[in-house]
Amino acid sequence: MIVHGIPDRYRLKDGDLVSIDCGAYLDGWAGDSAVSFVVGLPRARDVALIEATQEALRAGIAAMRPGNRMGDIGHAIASVAAAGGYGVPIDFGGHGIGRRMHEDPHVANHGRPGRGLVLRAGLVLAIEPMFTGGGDGRYDTDSDGWALRTVDGSRTSHSEHTVAITDDGPVILTEV
């Protein structure tokens, strides 16, 4: 499962890799965050996948500076995936966020540096790298029309923060 899993009768067991994506509204403003972890005893490759996704999140956030471009964020994320041999589901990524949970612009988890929308102070984005253990990132949608699963059955990791761009650089709004 990559994202959007609908709860069912499955019970978590030792070694399961779990991602939790949570959104909330406070005083009319939306926030979105995700974390991945292993239940019980982790496999080394799952720990590496989670750490790479967290590294990609940090890299994407570091690119969120006024004057940079949207492609700089996606390039930073995709570079971490490529270095680890991980896949990136091509149609999914982050998004603008504000009064609604999902707003424009879309924030791709891949991109060309120096391309796309110019980043400016005041822009708030949810940055959310999703990596698959298989290198191609291909996925299918479950019959419920919502849940996404890797085609090759590889495990996945998802990390996310809501981040504001300021004149001094990025500020993570969902960090604990």
Secondary structure, 3 states (H helix, E strand, C coil): CCECCCCCCCCCCCCCEEEEEEEEEECCEEEEEEEEEECCCCCHHHHHHHHHHHHHHHHHHHCCCCCCEHHHHHHHHHHHHHHHCCECCCCCEEEECCCCCCEEEEEECCCCCCCCCECCCCCEEEECCEEECCCCCCEEECCCCCCEEECCCCCEEECEEEEEEECCEEEECCCC
